[in-house]
Amino acid sequence: MALIYYLTHVHLDHGARALLPTECERVGIKKPLIVTDAGVRAAGVLQKVLDALPVSLHGPIYDRTPSNPTETAVREAAAMFKAHGCDGLIAVGGGSSLDCAKGVAIAATHPGPLVTYATIEGGSARITEAVAPLIAVPTTAGTGSEVARGAIVITDDHRKLGFHSWHLLPRSAICDPELTLGLPPGLTAATGMDAIAHCMETFMAPAFNPPADGIGLDGLERGWAHIERATRDGQDRDARLNMMSASIEGAMAFQKGLGAVHSLSHSLGGVNPKLHHGTLNAMFLPAVVRFNASAPTVVRDRRLQRMARAMGLASDADIAEAIRDMNARLGLPSGLAAMGVERAWFDRIVSGALADHCHKTNPRIATPEEYRELLEASM
């Protein structure tokens, strides 16, 4: 049976950050902990958000979120949340800051180590409505964490784990494309390909969820049509708006499930936390699309043909090469080897991928040897 769940308040428009005070009032946040990272603060983007808030809502700021959020960062921010008597969170940044804030929402209100609440440890049911309320303000167009029920955090045992609960869904998503106008080309490309990967993977996932399929296809069409414009001209407001929409749509759709692209990216990101998640997704997409082409549900529902149409391609046989060409035009790496990935890591990557929560929602379940072949094809 399909679970179709869309309950987030989403405000999408240029200047949407002006709604922050009324959203804090609606949600009941009077003393927020603001979670961000040093780059967002240094670029002046955080200040634009603070300028939209009355001084009474200028809570303490945690700006040490790493590029891949860790349990250590969650613990530090949760301690700040408690020390200042905060009653909610405002996350300002990319997926790392948003996911870190979700970790804080758990850690500040639930006992025990964070790993207790990881999805693959059976922890989803342990996350209760006691979680701290969260307002998400994305400054990139990629992860879609602002409308998603999950977070990815590297735990103290060095695993990159997913945490999933509808209680973690942000109470409000303030999606203001103006906050992405200064995003550098490389980060625009990498986060944009993350959004496109979400739309493609969830559309290939086998679960029956027609609304998710429709949303994912629209997100793919928007993302594919606008990612080059947004990368080449960061001030293109229309391209930025459409990329933020694609990001939102990808995450709204992936409640249906993701697949081997993400099981590999999550695992490899745990092996080397310095690697960018969106860039990894872009590297794995071509090989996984080819791998999934023979899956019964993909064949039956003409999934690749429908994606090709959304991408403006003549044939589904062109998808993998079109992704490789797009990566090249965007200035992304030519493969995993160019990112410094070593074949000596393959055993650890495969082990992590097999245990990842996205492994079983791929339309074709990969064996350890098939994962090795996907890694090799992506080098």
HELIX and SHEET records of a PDB file:
HELIX    1   1 ALA A   16  LEU A   19  5                                   4    
HELIX    2   2 LEU A   20  VAL A   27  1                                   8    
HELIX    3   3 ALA A   38  ALA A   42  1                                   5    
HELIX    4   4 VAL A   45  ASP A   51  1                                   7    
HELIX    5   5 VAL A   55  LEU A   57  5                                   3    
HELIX    6   6 GLU A   71  ALA A   83  1                                  13    
HELIX    7   7 GLY A   95  ALA A  107  1                                  13    
HELIX    8   8 LEU A  114  TYR A  117  5                                   4    
HELIX    9   9 THR A  119  GLU A  121  5                                   3    
HELIX   10  10 SER A  124  ARG A  126  5                                   3    
HELIX   11  11 SER A  145  VAL A  147  5                                   3    
HELIX   12  12 TRP A  166  LEU A  168  5                                   3    
HELIX   13  13 PRO A  177  THR A  180  5                                   4    
HELIX   14  14 PRO A  185  MET A  204  1                                  20    
HELIX   15  15 PRO A  210  ARG A  232  1                                  23    
HELIX   16  16 ARG A  237  ALA A  253  1                                  17    
HELIX   17  17 PHE A  254  LYS A  256  5                                   3    
HELIX   18  18 ALA A  260  VAL A  271  1                                  12    
HELIX   19  19 HIS A  277  ASN A  292  1                                  16    
HELIX   20  20 PRO A  296  ARG A  300  1                                   5    
HELIX   21  21 ARG A  303  ALA A  310  1                                   8    
HELIX   22  22 ASP A  316  ASP A  318  5                                   3    
HELIX   23  23 ILE A  319  ARG A  329  1                                  11    
HELIX   24  24 ALA A  337  MET A  339  5                                   3    
HELIX   25  25 ARG A  343  TRP A  345  5                                   3    
HELIX   26  26 PHE A  346  ALA A  355  1                                  10    
HELIX   27  27 HIS A  359  THR A  361  5                                   3    
HELIX   28  28 PRO A  368  ALA A  377  1                                  10    
SHEET    1   A 6 HIS A   9  LEU A  12  0                                        
SHEET    2   A 6 SER A 172  CYS A 175  1                                        
SHEET    3   A 6 LEU A 134  PRO A 138  1                                        
SHEET    4   A 6 GLY A  88  GLY A  93  1                                        
SHEET    5   A 6 PRO A  32  VAL A  35  1                                        
SHEET    6   A 6 ILE A  61  TYR A  62  1                                        
SHEET    1   B 2 GLY A 150  ILE A 154  0                                        
SHEET    2   B 2 LYS A 160  HIS A 164 -1                                        
END                                                                             
